Amino acid sequence: MAESELKPGIKGEASIKVTPEMTANRIASGVVEVYATPQMIALMEKASSEAVQPYLAPGQSTVGTLVNVTHIAATPIGQIVRAKAELVEVEGRRLVFQVAAYDELERIGEGRHERFIIDEGRFLNRVARKGAQNLKED
């Protein structure tokens, strides 16, 4: 498929069962043993990324560049969390998604997420050069 087929309306979904390792107190984002906000955001990013990947050219991928979400309800260990993403805007290589997350009882988060289409080879080369430059400065 071609990048030109990227149009608003493309949807993605990802789900996961909450384990103790995903709680706020375990990943140092809080002290309570409930599903952590960074974990919810990661699931939203996964749903967004996987939604558009089939539409990209070989060697292309997307990277997250902006997250603006609210975490509105707590989820206990053992529940399934499902994230949904819908592509709502395409501006060149910039992709904007409406995202939401649900546990087994209610909506737990919502917001917007932006991703940017990259050429994986060029992106990784740039990161490697940056890493090498950092080593020289140490």
N, C-alpha and C positions, 0 to 999 in steps of 0.2 A: 504494500500500500504506500501511498505517497503522502508527504507532509501536507499537501494541498487538500487532502481529504479531512484534515482536522477542522471540525466545525462545532459550534456550540450544540449541546445536546448529547454528546458522548458521555456515557456513564460508566462508573467503576464501583466495585465493592470489595471490601476485605473484612475478614472477621478473625477473631482470636478468643481463646478462653483465658480469662484473667487468672494468673498464677501469682504466688507470693513474690516472685522475682519482679513482677510488673507493678508493685505497689510503691506509693510515694515514699514510704519510709525506707524501702530497699534501694531506691535509686537516688536518694538524697534530694528529692524535690519537695519533701514535707515529712511529717512525723506520723501520719495516720496510715493504717494498713488498708488502703483503698486504691483502686486503679489510678495510676499516676497520669497527670496531664501530659507530660512528655511522651508517654506511651500512647495516649489517645491521638496526639498529633502525629506520631509516627505511623499509626494505622490509617489516618486520614491521608497522609502523604503516599502511603502504599496504594490506597485505592485510586488516588489521582494518577500516580505514575503508571500503574498497570492499565488504567483505562485508555491511555493514549499510546502506549508502547506499540501496539499492533499497527498504528497509523504512521509510524516513523520509518525512515529509510534505514537500511542496515548500517550499523555503526553510529546511529544516533540514539540518544537517550534524553532524559530530562533530569534537571536538578531543581530542588526546592530553593526558592529565593525569598519567599515571604509567607508568613503564617499569621493570620489574625483570627483567632478563635476564642470562644468562651467555653469553659468547662462548667456546666450548669448543674450537674448532679453526680453524686458519688456512686461507684459501682463496687460491690464486694468481690472478694476472691471467689472463683468458681463460676461466675456468670460469663456468658458469651457477649462480646462487644462486636458490633458490626459498624463499619464506617462506610459511608456512601459519598461519592464525589460525582459532580456533574460539571463538565466543561461549559463555562458560560461566556467566555471571551477568548478570542484568538487575535493577537496583535503581533504579526511577524513571528518571532520565536518565543514570545511571551504568551503563556497560557494561564488563564484564571479559572479557578474552580470554586463552586459552592460546595462546601463540605458539611457533613453532619455525622454524628456518632450516636449509637443507640445501645443500651444494654437490653436485657430481657424484659424490662418493664417500661422504659421511657427513653426519651431523647436525653443524652448526657452532654452533648457538645455540638457547636455549630459555628460556622464562620466562612472565611474565604482563604484560599491558598493559591499562591502563584508558583509556577514552574517555568523553567527556561529550557528550550531545546538546545542541546549541545552536540557537537561532534566528539564522540568519546576519545578518539585518538588525539586530537588537538588538545582537548581538555586535560587528559592524563599527562601529556607531554608538558603542558604548562605547569601542572602540579609538581611533576618531577623536577623541573627546572627550579621551581620555587623551593623545593626541599633541598636540592643541591646547594642553592645559594645560601640558605639558612645554615647549612652545615659549615660552609666556608666562613661565615660570620662568627661562629661559636668559638 
